[in-house]
Each structure stands twice: as structure tokens, then as C-alpha cells.
Amino acid sequence: MPKNLQIKPLTEWKEYNKRPFVVAGPCSAESEKQVMETAIGLKKTGKVDMLRAGIWKPRTRPNSFEGVGVKGLPWLKKAKQETGLPLTIEVANANHVYEALKYGVDILWLGARTTANPFAVQEIANAIEGADVGVLIKNPVNPDLALWIGAIERIYQAGIRKIGLIHRGFSTYEKTNYRNLPQWQIPIEMKSILPEVPMLNDPSHIGGDAALLQRLSQKAMDLNFDGLMIESHIHPKEALSDAKQQITPEELGVLLDKLIIRSPRPHDEQQLNVLEELRGKIDWLDNQLLDLVEQRMQVVENIGEYKKRNNISILQNKRWEDIIYKSIEEGAKRGLSREFINRAFKAIHQESINHQMEILNGVPKKR
């Protein structure tokens, strides 16, 4: 894990104006006209700090639109010259880096698939060594903090000090309201590990639906993210990729106007005292929760001993299904989401299985 990184604060980036730092533009550059009209519209909002666009699009399936490639870079360069908006594009290999730098791209970003591939990250790191460029790193496809941190380390070791992160959610087999599950606890943990590294949120890829953008963007701001990366297209319905999650520059301006930007810290001593009192109550309740979980595990161990004596298998699927169904029902009555109950009780269930496995295998109790 990297220690004491000398990361350039976002407030010192030449592209930065004020929080939220907003990166916006089309999922894909499709034509010079589309790029220019979108860029001009974004500039008119007065709220966008940087223009983004996909040039090379890593697609899950072949024979779908995979970007216009190098021929789109002059369009972006022209858009930068006419609007003054700095540029960021996604790169996935060394050749992408060389081409992007040739056309004056200010900041490169690594997509989720690239972050998950240490060989690709290292190739990019080697290509940018010595370059005066910033790098944004999206979280890997799966919730793997080690991979995310590893990507930061590789880029940092290439001499890059202008590094930021992008939370774009995580893939899941479960059917949810999101394209990618937010799993907010992952970027929150990353912020606690590396507080010096700026963190942006990508509500477009988390939601996969323009209707979810406002709520997701507000939550990111409430969680003290530094900025947003949002896909914007002059004609979203005509977009060649990710049409459902893009909005027009005008709609983006409205979204940003509606955001409530809260202070990251208390204004005065009175506010701090109130918060400290409430936090004290939370600490007390957390201890009560841990006591209850400990008591539950003691009962689990008694069950494990009984199963061992009577040669009964540990995993009882019907019992587990009954527990989770009942817990979701009871949780809903208490205002707790199905997603939270699922995660919490799955973790408790796994710990219970671990305790019973130790008993079955004669592993001494850890007390």
C-alpha cells in the first residue's frame, strides 16, 4: 500500500475551478459536428471544467461501435481550441497514450477493464513516464481495492503526480436498478486509505439511466466527492453508444444547478459539539451491535457442536432462505433497504458458517 504519496491537490490543477470539478462530454466522439456542438453547449453552461469523449471504446461484444479511433482526435483538439475546455480521453494501451499526447490531451483516464489488468496499466505507465499529463483511474470492474491501489502505484512510479480516481460502480450478476452497483463503501474506504488522492464520481455508468443522474450526483456530493464525470451528448437518443444514460448540455446545466453543495466540515464549535454528542451515541450503539453479534455466534457454535455430534451437514439452504426472507421483511418495516439487509446478513451467515467449520474441523476457538 502506498504511503505518503506526493499527489498534487486537485485545487492546484490548472483545469480546476471549484467543487464540484465537472468532467462532461459524449460517451463517444462520433463526428466533428457532434463533438463541436456538444462542447460549445457544455461551455455555455459555465459549469463544466473539462471535456471528455471516448475515442477508442472497449466493447463487451464484437461488431458493436468501438469508437472512431485516431481520426476523432483532431475534432477534440479543435473543440479545445474553440471552447478553451481542456481534454480527457480514455486510453487502454501505449499507442493510445502516444496518439493522445500528440493531440494535446491534458488528462488521460484508465477505464475499469484496464485498471483490472496490471499488464495494461504497466504498459500505459511506461508510455507516460516523463510526460506532463494527469491521469484519472476508474475503479476496476470488480470491487478489488488492491487492484485499484496497484494501478495508482504503477502510475505514481512513472513520475505522475497529478492523479485522481473515478468511482464508476462495480459489475454484478444480481438484477438491480443500477447498471453497476455503487457499493459506496468501496470508494469511502479508498478515501480513508488515500485521502490525498482526488475522487470523482461517474453517475452515468453507475446508473445507466439518465433518470438516476440527479440522485446519484447528489449522493456523491453529500459523501464529499471532489467532482463528477457525466456523459453529455447534443442528441442523446441518436448516440451510437450508451444513449440511455446521456443527457444534453442544457439538461446537465439544470442538474448541476440543482445540486446542494454542503460544507465538508462543521462551521463552528456549537455544530462540532452537537456532532460529537451524536457520534458518541453511535459509538455506544455500535458496541451494542457487536455484543449482540458475539452472542449470536455463541449460539451458532452451540448449533455447530450439536451438528458435529449428530453428523448433520453445516449448510441448510432452506433455513438460510427463511432467515433472509424474514430479515428483508423486518428490515423494510424499519426503513432498511433490501440491498443492505442482503449484504449484512450474507456477511453474518458466512461468519456463522466459518465458526461451524472450525468446530467441525476441531480448530480451537479464538477468544
Rosetta blueprint (number, residue, H / E / L):
1 M L
2 P L
3 K L
4 N L
5 L L
6 Q L
7 I L
8 K L
9 P L
10 L H
11 T H
12 E H
13 W L
14 K L
15 E L
16 Y L
17 N L
18 K L
19 R L
20 P L
21 F E
22 V E
23 V E
24 A E
25 G E
26 P L
27 C L
28 S E
29 A L
30 E L
31 S L
32 E H
33 K H
34 Q H
35 V H
36 M H
37 E H
38 T H
39 A H
40 I H
41 G H
42 L H
43 K H
44 K H
45 T H
46 G L
47 K L
48 V L
49 D L
50 M E
51 L E
52 R E
53 A L
54 G E
55 I L
56 W L
57 K L
58 P L
59 R L
60 T L
61 R L
62 P L
63 N L
64 S L
65 F L
66 E L
67 G L
68 V L
69 G H
70 V H
71 K H
72 G H
73 L H
74 P H
75 W H
76 L H
77 K H
78 K H
79 A H
80 K H
81 Q H
82 E H
83 T H
84 G L
85 L L
86 P L
87 L E
88 T E
89 I E
90 E E
91 V L
92 A L
93 N L
94 A H
95 N H
96 H H
97 V H
98 Y H
99 E H
100 A H
101 L H
102 K H
103 Y L
104 G L
105 V L
106 D L
107 I E
108 L E
109 W E
110 L E
111 G L
112 A H
113 R H
114 T H
115 T H
116 A L
117 N L
118 P H
119 F H
120 A H
121 V H
122 Q H
123 E H
124 I H
125 A H
126 N H
127 A H
128 I H
129 E L
130 G L
131 A L
132 D L
133 V L
134 G E
135 V E
136 L E
137 I E
138 K E
139 N L
140 P L
141 V L
142 N L
143 P L
144 D L
145 L H
146 A H
147 L H
148 W H
149 I H
150 G H
151 A H
152 I H
153 E H
154 R H
155 I H
156 Y H
157 Q H
158 A L
159 G L
160 I L
161 R L
162 K L
163 I E
164 G E
165 L E
166 I E
167 H E
168 R L
169 G L
170 F E
171 S L
172 T L
173 Y L
174 E L
175 K L
176 T L
177 N L
178 Y L
179 R L
180 N L
181 L E
182 P L
183 Q L
184 W L
185 Q H
186 I H
187 P H
188 I H
189 E H
190 M H
191 K H
192 S H
193 I H
194 L L
195 P L
196 E L
197 V L
198 P L
199 M E
200 L E
201 N E
202 D L
203 P H
204 S H
205 H H
206 I H
207 G H
208 G L
209 D L
210 A H
211 A H
212 L H
213 L H
214 Q H
215 R H
216 L H
217 S H
218 Q H
219 K H
220 A H
221 M H
222 D H
223 L L
224 N L
225 F L
226 D L
227 G E
228 L E
229 M E
230 I E
231 E E
232 S E
233 H L
234 I L
235 H L
236 P H
237 K H
238 E H
239 A L
240 L L
241 S L
242 D L
243 A H
244 K H
245 Q H
246 Q L
247 I E
248 T L
249 P H
250 E H
251 E H
252 L H
253 G H
254 V H
255 L H
256 L H
257 D H
258 K H
259 L L
260 I L
261 I L
262 R L
263 S L
264 P L
265 R L
266 P L
267 H L
268 D L
269 E H
270 Q H
271 Q H
272 L H
273 N H
274 V H
275 L H
276 E H
277 E H
278 L H
279 R H
280 G H
281 K H
282 I H
283 D H
284 W H
285 L H
286 D H
287 N H
288 Q H
289 L H
290 L H
291 D H
292 L H
293 V H
294 E H
295 Q H
296 R H
297 M H
298 Q H
299 V H
300 V H
301 E H
302 N H
303 I H
304 G H
305 E H
306 Y H
307 K H
308 K H
309 R H
310 N L
311 N L
312 I L
313 S L
314 I L
315 L L
316 Q L
317 N H
318 K H
319 R H
320 W H
321 E H
322 D H
323 I H
324 I H
325 Y H
326 K H
327 S H
328 I H
329 E H
330 E H
331 G H
332 A H
333 K H
334 R L
335 G L
336 L L
337 S L
338 R H
339 E H
340 F H
341 I H
342 N H
343 R H
344 A H
345 F H
346 K H
347 A H
348 I H
349 H H
350 Q H
351 E H
352 S H
353 I H
354 N H
355 H H
356 Q H
357 M H
358 E H
359 I H
360 L H
361 N L
362 G L
363 V L
364 P L
365 K L
366 K L
367 R L
